[in-house]
Structures are given as C-alpha cells and as structure tokens.
Amino acid sequence: MNTAYNNIGIGYAKRRCADPRIVEALLRLLPPAPAVLADIGAGTGAYSRAVADHGFEVQAIEPSQVMCAQAIPHASVH
C-alpha cells in the first residue's frame, strides 16, 4: 500500500520519539491498566511502547510499511 508516510516516513523513528508530557496525559485519560488498547495510525510505535511500559497491551495499526519497518519490538505491542 502506498501511503504518504511511505514517502515521508524514511528515518522518522530517528527524529521522533514519544513526548513524555503527552504520555502522561494519555495515562491520565486511559482506563487503569491492564487493558487492551488500539493505536490507530501507530507510526513507528513510540506511543504504543510508552503506554505498554505502563501495563497496557497495545494493538498497533499502521498502514505504512516504511513506518512499521522502523518499529522497535515490545512484548506488549502487537
């Protein structure tokens, strides 16, 4: 599938990481862990991994193969 992020996503994970302030805000808004979450448009999975580090199971959904290829594996992110 050709998406915009297949074109602009090259090297994305080297330039972008999860902002701790956003992670804190997400954790305040999410139900208590453990819970299963869906991260639609997960990109390289930085936020998926960040919330998984706090006890969540995350189903990360990303159509860009370029972005998916940069994802760092995490046992609780699928």
Secondary structure, 3 states (H helix, E strand, C coil): CCCHHHHHCCCHHHHCCCCHHHHHHHHHHCCCCCCEEEEECCCCCHHHHHHHCCCCEEEEECCCHHHHHCCCCCCCEC
